[in-house]
Amino acid sequence: MRYSLGFVLALSLAGLQFIAIIIVVSTSYVSSERAMLEHARGLMDEAGANAAEHTKRFLEPATEITEQARRLLNNGLVSTTSPDQMEQYFFQLLRTEAQLSGIYYGDEDGNFIYVMNSDGPGPYRTKLITIESDQRTIEYIWRDAEYGVVERSFDPNDTFDARARPWYIEASQLGSRIWTDPYIFFSSQQPGITVAAPIQGEEGQLDGVVGIDLDIADISLFLSDLTIGDSGAAFIISDDGRVIAHPDPARISTRNEDGTMGFIGIDDFSDPIVRAAFADFDSRISSSTQPVQSEFGFSGQQYMTLLLPIPDIDLPWNIAVFAPENDFIQGIRDNLSRNIWIAAIISIVTAVAGLILAELILKPVRAFAVRTSLVSQGEVSTSAPQPRTYNELRAANATLINEIAQRRKLDAKLQELNRELSHVTRVNMMGQMATGLAHELSQPLTTISQNLDTALSVAKMDPAPNEELISILSELDEQAHQGGDIIRALRSFVRKDKGTPQSFELKELVEQTQRLVRQELEAGAITMETQIPELRPAIGNRVQIAQVLINLLRNAIDAIVTAETTQRKITIKALQLPDAIEVRVEDSGPGVDPELTLFKEFQTSKPDGLGLGLSISRTIVEAGGGDLWYDERSQQFRFTVPCETH
């Protein structure tokens, strides 16, 4: 069978293009898969190290508070013979450190004082056991946040003796600070741990032991914020195989045979993937003190695991991380399949286009061959006018050149889009890193605040207090709390979004977003004013509404800075509607360019912008039942958020 030249040309062009695309795509897939798996292992290493460092920093304040209390009690700055002084000192420490559940001191005579968080008549409860002339008195005092007495009661039947407790016995025998094994607090049913240290008299004899109950549930909260692929997770396992912290804290507690609550073992964990991932936990943890990576298969999927001992703490805890490979490479596999189909479609289209193009090219060529033959035979004069087919040949050549130029332009655009998408990926990664950064900064700020509160408490106990020193310490404490507020606002903004509408105070949200852009406001010498009356609670996705506010504020800041206006001010107003709250953002900039189509994707006046902010913001607001628009008359961006009607 003979085929026309046009068919052969079209088939060859389509076939070569298909083969070239398949080779490029396959090569790219193999290298991309290898790179993504290496990147995934790096992310798991970073997540494990981040979790280990956070746990270490989380425990450090408890050890510092214990050592601080030990020094003050040993030196007599807080007298162990004055229950009032100790109660006030313990109260200040407990109010400052949110993760502390209770602080207590027991002595060799059986006296005991315990200040703890409470769900009773007051937020704080003190338990006092005093022994005088063999007379034992047990008193309970509930106090409010200002140290005021709410209620008192006595319990003559209480038989508690601190000297018989494991923390007292171990600390007194070792003569140094100790950590107990983790356990479930009886009252709050939250996971906790105790750190205790002995108090010695002037002659080195044991006077008593000071202890701190530490609520470790916040570690599970931190683990729930870690992003490890789409379905990976990190948790903490003790050397004896018990799960101490997990992104879902409800899974870690179990009832023991004696009826008490404890931590579930890895072999009994409810998730079969977790059991399969760390089935050989004992051998892996005993074989190395370095991070151990491994892989395993489960239900047709491949998983990666990491086991990392937590360094520099006196506890036998380990970070365990696992994630399915598909979380990192499934997109590449889907993209490979999609590219193969695209290559096939392109090849078919190329074949059809090749047939048409070949016909356009060959038609004048055939006519040229016929004319050449006729000229050689003397049937046509060389001076005769050129046929129309020559013009068609030139037109076809021009069409081909133009097509090549258009393809090149489509490529300088694809590269630009790729750069923008890479930028978006980097920004997303920075958002994930901000979560860990917010957690890490909160620990030293909390320690600073706690030490300042302690210093203030000690300074005020002086019979002749130095007012200038108290003023300086108070100002430092205020600044530390302000830094903590900023960190909490950042942590709330970057927290993993659950997508559930909830009730929240809009005024508080505006204040938090203002803290997040404060540096940009100060850099641009821009003042920000809020006019927000008393409003009913708003209903929506708090994190997404914060995203809308920050986007509008940054647009306003950019407009003012770019225009270099003398008046540099942003105003946020809120108006209570019958069933919604209307928010208005106004700036002293030049207004919106009339040639710009607002709320349309990729429409922006910024040289380095993507043009997606307003479009995404409108989608967020409309998904929550509100609306976002631009009022040209007042030059204000306005949006509404549903609110409670009662």
C-alpha positions in Angstrom: 0.0 0.0 0.0 1.4 3.4 -1.0 0.9 6.4 1.3 0.9 10.0 0.3 3.8 12.2 1.3 1.5 14.4 3.4 0.3 11.4 5.4 3.8 10.1 6.0 4.9 13.7 7.1 1.9 14.1 9.4 2.4 10.6 11.0 6.1 11.1 11.4 5.6 14.6 13.0 3.0 13.3 15.4 4.9 10.1 16.3 8.2 11.9 16.9 6.4 14.5 19.1 4.6 11.8 21.1 7.9 9.9 21.7 9.7 13.1 22.7 7.0 14.1 25.2 6.9 10.6 26.7 10.7 10.6 27.1 10.7 14.0 28.7 7.8 13.3 31.0 9.1 9.9 32.1 12.6 11.3 32.8 11.0 14.2 34.7 8.8 11.8 36.7 11.7 9.6 37.8 13.9 12.6 38.9 10.9 14.4 40.4 9.8 11.3 42.4 13.3 10.8 43.7 13.7 14.5 44.6 10.2 14.6 46.3 11.0 11.5 48.4 14.3 13.1 49.5 12.4 16.3 50.3 9.8 14.3 52.2 12.5 12.7 54.3 13.9 16.1 55.0 10.5 17.4 56.0 10.1 14.5 58.4 13.5 15.2 59.9 12.6 18.9 60.3 9.2 18.0 61.8 10.8 15.5 64.2 13.5 18.0 65.2 10.9 20.7 65.6 8.7 18.5 67.8 11.7 17.5 69.9 12.9 21.1 70.4 9.4 22.3 71.2 9.0 19.5 73.8 12.3 20.4 75.3 11.4 24.1 75.5 8.0 23.2 76.9 9.6 21.3 79.8 12.3 23.9 80.5 10.1 26.4 82.3 9.0 23.7 84.7 12.6 22.9 85.6 13.4 26.6 85.8 10.4 27.3 88.1 11.3 24.3 90.3 14.9 25.4 90.6 13.8 29.0 91.2 11.4 27.9 94.0 14.1 25.7 95.4 16.5 28.6 95.6 13.9 31.0 97.2 12.8 28.4 99.7 16.4 27.4 100.5 17.5 31.0 101.0 14.5 31.9 103.1 13.3 34.6 100.7 10.0 32.7 100.8 9.8 31.2 104.3 8.8 27.5 104.5 7.4 28.2 107.9 5.0 30.8 106.5 2.1 29.2 104.7 0.7 32.6 103.7 4.0 33.6 101.9 4.3 30.3 100.1 0.6 30.3 99.1 1.0 33.8 97.6 4.2 32.9 95.8 2.8 29.6 94.4 -0.4 31.5 93.3 1.7 34.0 91.3 3.6 31.2 89.6 0.4 29.3 88.8 -1.3 32.3 87.3 1.6 33.1 85.0 2.3 29.6 83.6 -0.7 28.2 81.8 0.7 24.7 81.4 1.2 24.3 85.2 -1.7 22.4 87.0 -0.4 22.8 90.5 2.5 23.7 92.8 3.0 22.2 96.3 5.4 21.8 99.2 5.5 19.2 101.9 7.9 19.0 104.8 9.3 16.4 107.1 6.7 17.1 109.8 3.7 16.4 107.5 2.8 20.0 106.7 1.6 20.5 103.2 0.5 23.4 100.9 -0.9 22.8 97.4 -2.1 25.6 95.0 -3.8 24.3 91.9 -6.2 25.2 89.1 -9.8 24.4 90.0 -13.3 23.9 88.5 -14.9 24.6 91.9 -16.3 27.9 93.4 -13.1 29.7 92.3 -10.5 29.3 89.5 -7.8 28.5 92.1 -7.8 26.1 95.1 -5.4 25.9 98.0 -5.1 22.8 100.2 -3.4 23.4 103.6 -2.4 20.6 105.9 -0.9 22.0 109.2 0.4 19.9 112.1 0.5 21.7 115.5 0.9 19.8 118.8 -0.1 16.6 117.1 -3.3 18.4 115.9 -3.9 17.9 112.2 -6.0 20.5 110.3 -7.0 20.2 106.6 -8.4 23.4 105.1 -9.5 24.1 101.5 -9.5 27.7 100.2 -10.9 28.7 96.8 -9.7 32.0 95.4 -10.5 34.3 92.4 -7.9 35.6 89.9 -7.2 38.6 92.2 -6.3 36.3 95.2 -9.6 37.1 96.9 -11.2 34.4 99.0 -14.3 32.8 97.4 -15.0 30.0 99.8 -13.4 28.0 102.7 -14.0 24.5 104.0 -12.4 21.9 106.2 -12.1 18.1 105.8 -11.2 16.2 109.0 -11.3 12.9 107.2 -8.5 13.6 104.7 -5.5 11.2 105.3 -3.1 12.6 102.6 0.6 12.5 103.6 3.1 14.0 101.2 5.9 12.1 102.8 4.4 8.8 101.4 4.1 10.0 97.9 6.6 8.7 95.2 7.7 12.2 94.2 8.6 13.0 97.8 10.4 9.8 98.5 12.4 9.8 95.2 13.5 13.4 95.5 14.5 13.1 99.1 16.4 9.9 98.5 18.3 11.2 95.5 18.8 14.7 96.8 18.3 16.2 93.4 15.5 17.3 91.0 13.5 14.3 89.6 10.8 13.7 87.0 8.0 11.2 87.7 6.5 9.0 85.0 3.7 10.6 83.0 0.2 9.9 84.3 -3.4 11.1 83.8 -4.5 13.8 86.2 -7.4 12.6 88.3 -9.4 15.9 88.3 -8.9 17.1 84.7 -8.3 13.7 83.0 -5.5 15.4 81.1 -2.0 14.0 80.7 0.6 15.3 83.1 3.9 14.9 84.7 5.5 16.0 88.0 8.9 17.5 88.7 10.1 17.7 92.3 13.2 18.9 94.1 14.4 18.6 97.8 14.6 21.7 100.1 17.5 21.5 102.6 18.1 23.4 105.8 21.2 25.4 106.8 23.0 22.3 108.1 22.2 20.3 105.0 19.3 18.3 106.5 16.1 17.6 104.5 13.4 20.1 105.3 10.9 19.1 102.6 10.2 18.7 98.9 8.7 21.2 96.4 6.8 19.8 93.4 5.1 21.0 90.3 2.4 19.3 88.3 2.8 20.0 84.6 -0.1 19.7 82.1 1.5 18.2 78.9 -1.7 18.4 76.8 -0.2 21.4 75.0 2.4 19.2 73.4 -0.4 17.2 71.7 -1.9 20.6 70.5 1.5 21.5 69.0 1.7 18.1 67.3 -1.8 18.6 65.8 -0.5 21.8 64.2 2.4 20.1 62.5 1.9 19.5 58.7 3.5 16.3 57.5 2.1 15.6 54.1 -1.7 15.2 53.9 -2.2 12.4 56.4 1.2 12.0 58.2 1.5 12.6 62.0 4.0 12.9 64.8 3.6 11.7 68.3 5.7 11.0 71.4 6.5 7.5 72.7 8.2 6.7 76.0 10.9 4.0 76.1 8.5 1.5 77.6 6.2 1.9 74.5 3.5 4.2 75.9 2.1 7.0 73.7 2.6 10.2 75.8 1.3 12.8 73.2 -0.6 12.5 70.0 -2.4 15.0 67.6 -5.6 13.4 68.8 -5.2 13.4 72.6 -8.4 11.4 73.1 -6.6 8.3 71.8 -3.7 8.1 74.3 -5.6 7.4 77.5 -6.8 4.0 78.6 -8.2 2.4 81.8 -5.8 0.2 83.7 -6.8 -3.0 85.4 -7.0 -1.3 88.8 -9.5 1.2 87.4 -7.1 4.1 87.1 -6.4 6.0 83.9 -3.1 5.6 82.1 -1.3 5.9 78.7 -2.0 3.3 76.0 0.8 1.2 74.7 1.9 1.3 71.0 0.9 -2.3 70.5 -2.7 -1.5 71.7 -3.1 1.8 69.7 -6.4 2.1 67.8 -4.7 3.1 64.5 -3.5 0.0 62.7 -1.1 2.0 60.6 0.6 3.4 63.8 0.9 -0.2 65.1 2.5 -1.4 61.8 4.8 1.6 61.6 6.4 1.0 65.1 5.8 -2.7 65.6 9.6 -3.1 66.2 9.8 0.0 68.4 11.8 -1.8 71.2 14.6 -2.9 68.9 14.9 0.3 67.0 15.1 2.6 70.1 17.6 0.4 71.8 19.9 0.1 68.8 20.7 3.8 68.3 20.5 7.2 69.9 20.4 8.9 66.5 17.4 9.4 64.2 16.3 6.2 62.6 14.5 6.3 59.3 12.7 3.3 57.7 10.0 2.3 55.3 7.1 -0.2 55.4 4.1 -1.3 53.4 0.5 -1.5 54.6 -2.6 -2.2 52.6 -0.9 -1.6 49.3 0.8 1.7 50.2 4.3 2.6 51.1 5.0 4.6 54.3 8.1 6.4 55.7 8.9 6.5 59.4 11.3 8.4 61.6 12.2 7.7 65.2 14.1 10.4 67.1 15.1 10.4 70.7 14.6 13.8 72.4 18.0 15.0 73.5 19.0 17.0 76.6 16.0 16.1 78.8 15.9 13.8 81.8 13.0 11.8 80.3 13.0 8.7 78.1 10.8 10.2 75.4 11.1 9.7 71.6 9.5 11.5 68.7 7.8 9.1 66.2 6.8 10.4 62.7 5.2 8.6 59.9 3.7 9.6 56.5 2.6 7.8 53.3 4.7 8.3 50.3 1.7 9.1 48.2 1.2 12.3 50.2 4.3 13.6 48.5 4.4 11.8 45.1 0.8 11.1 44.3 0.5 14.5 42.6 3.5 13.6 40.4 2.0 10.2 39.5 -1.3 11.9 38.6 0.6 14.5 36.6 2.4 11.7 34.7 -0.9 10.0 33.7 -2.4 13.4 32.8 0.7 14.3 30.7 0.5 11.0 28.8 -3.1 11.7 27.9 -2.2 15.3 27.0 0.7 14.0 24.9 -1.7 11.6 23.0 -4.2 14.4 22.4 -1.4 16.8 21.2 -0.1 14.1 18.9 -3.5 13.5 17.3 -4.1 17.3 16.9 -0.5 17.6 15.5 -1.3 14.8 13.0 -4.4 16.5 11.8 -2.6 19.9 11.7 0.3 18.2 9.9 -2.0 16.8 7.2 -3.5 20.2 6.6 -0.1 21.9 6.7 1.5 19.2 4.4 -1.3 19.7 1.9 -0.8 23.4 1.9 2.9 22.9 1.4 2.7 20.2 -1.1 0.1 21.8 -3.3 2.3 24.6 -4.6 5.3 22.2 -4.7 3.3 19.9 -7.0 2.3 22.8 -9.1 5.9 23.9 -9.2 7.0 20.5 -10.3 4.3 20.4 -13.1 5.3 23.9 -14.3 9.0 22.9 -14.3 8.2 19.9 -16.4 6.2 21.9 -18.8 8.9 24.6 -19.1 11.5 21.9 -19.7 9.3 20.5 -22.5 8.9 23.9 -24.0 5.2 24.0 -23.5 5.2 27.0 -21.2 7.4 30.1 -21.6 9.6 31.1 -18.7 8.4 34.7 -19.1 4.8 33.7 -18.4 3.2 35.1 -15.2 3.9 33.0 -12.0 0.9 30.9 -10.9 -1.1 31.6 -7.8 0.4 28.5 -6.1 3.7 30.4 -5.6 1.9 33.0 -3.6 0.3 30.1 -1.6 3.7 28.7 -0.9 4.9 32.1 0.4 1.7 32.4 2.5 2.2 28.9 4.0 5.8 29.8 4.9 4.6 33.0 6.6 2.0 31.0 8.5 4.6 28.5 9.7 6.9 31.3 10.9 4.0 33.0 12.7 3.0 29.7 14.4 6.6 29.2 15.6 6.7 32.8 17.0 3.3 32.2 18.8 4.6 29.0 20.4 7.7 30.8 21.7 5.5 33.5 23.3 3.4 30.8 24.9 6.6 29.2 26.3 8.5 33.3 27.9 4.2 33.0 29.6 4.5 29.3 30.8 7.9 30.1 32.4 6.5 33.2 34.1 3.5 31.2 35.5 5.9 28.6 36.8 7.9 31.2 38.6 4.7 32.6 40.2 3.5 29.2 41.3 7.0 28.5 42.8 6.6 31.7 44.7 3.2 30.7 46.0 4.7 27.3 47.1 7.5 29.2 49.0 5.0 31.5 50.7 2.9 28.4 51.7 6.0 26.8 53.2 6.8 30.0 55.1 3.3 29.8 56.6 4.0 26.3 57.8 7.3 27.4 59.3 5.6 30.3 61.0 3.6 27.8 63.1 6.7 26.3 64.6 8.3 29.8 65.0 5.3 31.1 66.9 5.4 28.1 69.2 9.2 28.5 69.8 9.0 32.2 70.6 6.1 31.7 73.0 8.3 29.7 75.3 11.1 32.2 76.1 8.5 35.0 76.3 6.5 32.9 78.8 9.7 32.3 80.8 10.6 36.0 80.8 7.0 36.9 81.9 7.1 34.3 84.7 10.5 35.5 86.0 9.3 39.1 85.9 6.2 38.2 87.9 8.3 36.4 90.4 10.7 39.3 90.6 7.8 41.7 91.2 6.4 39.4 93.9 9.7 39.2 95.7 10.3 43.0 95.3 6.9 43.8 96.8 7.6 41.5 99.8 10.4 43.8 100.8 9.4 45.9 103.9 10.8 49.0 102.1 10.0 48.2 98.4 12.0 50.1 95.7 9.3 51.8 93.8 11.6 52.6 90.8 12.6 48.9 90.5 8.9 47.9 90.7 8.0 50.4 88.0 10.8 49.1 85.7 9.8 45.4 86.3 6.1 46.3 85.7 7.0 48.0 82.4 9.1 45.0 81.3 6.3 42.6 82.3 3.8 44.7 80.2 6.1 44.5 77.2 6.6 40.8 77.6 2.8 40.2 77.7 2.4 42.4 74.6 5.0 40.3 72.8 3.0 37.2 73.9 -0.2 38.7 72.5 1.4 39.2 69.1 2.7 35.6 69.1 -0.7 34.3 70.0 -2.3 36.4 67.2 0.3 35.0 64.7 -0.2 31.4 66.1 -4.0 31.8 65.7 -3.7 33.1 62.1 -1.4 30.3 60.9 -3.1 27.5 62.8 -4.3 24.6 60.6 -7.8 25.6 59.4 -10.5 23.2 60.3 -13.1 25.0 58.1 -15.8 25.0 60.7 -17.8 28.3 61.2 -17.8 29.4 64.9 -18.9 32.3 66.9 -16.1 35.0 67.5 -15.7 38.6 68.5 -14.9 40.8 65.5 -13.4 43.5 67.6 -10.8 41.1 69.0 -10.1 39.7 65.6 -9.4 43.2 64.2 -7.0 43.9 67.1 -5.1 40.7 66.4 -4.8 41.4 62.7 -3.6 44.9 63.5 -0.8 43.4 65.6 0.3 41.2 62.6 0.7 44.2 60.3 2.1 46.6 62.9 5.6 46.4 61.5 4.4 47.3 58.0 2.3 50.2 59.4 5.3 51.5 61.3 7.7 51.1 58.3 5.3 53.1 56.1 4.6 55.7 58.9 0.9 54.9 58.6 -1.5 55.3 61.5 -4.5 52.9 61.9 -7.8 53.9 63.5 -10.6 51.5 64.4 -14.2 52.6 65.0 -15.9 49.5 66.2 -18.9 49.8 68.6 -20.4 47.0 70.7 -21.3 44.2 68.2 -23.1 40.9 68.5 -20.7 37.9 68.0 -19.9 37.2 64.4 -20.4 33.7 62.9 -17.9 32.3 60.4 -14.4 30.8 59.8 -12.3 33.0 62.1 -9.0 32.3 60.4 -10.4 32.9 56.9 -12.0 36.2 57.9 -8.6 37.2 59.4 -7.0 36.4 56.0 -9.6 38.7 54.3 -8.8 41.5 56.8 -5.0 41.2 56.4 -5.3 41.1 52.6 -7.4 44.4 52.6 -5.0 46.0 55.1 -1.9 45.1 53.1 -3.6 46.4 49.9 -4.3 49.7 51.7 -0.7 49.9 53.0 0.7 49.3 49.5 -1.6 51.9 48.0 -0.5 54.5 50.5 3.2 53.7 50.3 3.2 53.6 46.4 1.4 56.9 46.1 3.7 58.6 48.7 0.8 60.7 50.1 1.3 63.1 52.9 -1.8 61.9 54.8 -1.1 58.3 55.7 -4.0 56.7 57.5 -6.1 53.5 57.4 -9.6 53.4 59.1 -11.5 50.2 59.9 -15.2 50.7 60.8 -17.9 48.2 61.7 -21.7 48.6 61.5 -24.2 46.3 63.2 -26.9 45.2 60.7 -30.0 43.2 61.6 -28.5 39.8 60.8 -24.9 40.6 59.9 -21.9 42.9 60.6 -20.6 45.2 57.9 -16.9 46.0 57.9 -15.4 49.0 56.0 -11.8 49.5 55.2 -10.8 53.0 54.1 -7.3 54.4 53.3 -5.9 57.8 52.3 -4.4 56.4 49.1 -5.3 57.5 45.6 -8.1 54.9 45.2 -8.6 52.1 42.7 -7.4 52.5 39.1 -10.6 52.7 37.0 -9.1 50.5 34.3 -8.6 47.7 36.8 -11.3 45.0 36.9 -11.6 44.3 40.6 -12.2 40.7 42.0 -11.1 39.1 38.7 -8.2 36.6 38.8 -4.8 37.8 37.8 -5.9 41.5 37.7 -3.5 43.6 39.7 -1.7 46.9 39.7 1.2 45.6 41.8 4.4 44.7 39.7 5.0 41.7 41.9 1.5 40.7 42.6 -0.5 37.6 41.4 -3.9 39.3 41.3 -5.5 36.6 43.4 -6.0 38.3 46.8 -9.3 40.0 46.2 -10.7 37.1 44.2 -9.9 34.7 47.0 -11.2 37.1 49.6 -14.5 37.4 47.9 -14.8 33.6 47.6 -14.1 33.3 51.4 -16.7 35.9 52.3 -19.3 34.6 50.0 -18.7 31.0 51.2 -19.5 32.2 54.7 -22.8 33.8 53.7 -21.5 37.4 53.3 -20.6 39.7 50.5 -17.4 41.7 49.5 -17.6 44.8 47.3 -15.9 48.2 46.5 -17.9 51.3 47.1 -16.7 53.9 44.6 -18.3 56.9 46.2 -16.6 56.5 49.5 -13.6 54.6 48.1 -14.1 51.9 50.7 -13.8 48.1 50.5 -16.7 46.6 52.4 -17.7 43.1 53.4 -20.4 41.5 55.6 -20.2 38.6 58.1 -23.2 36.9 59.5 -23.8 37.3 63.2 -25.9 36.0 66.1 -29.4 37.4 66.0 -30.1 37.1 69.7 
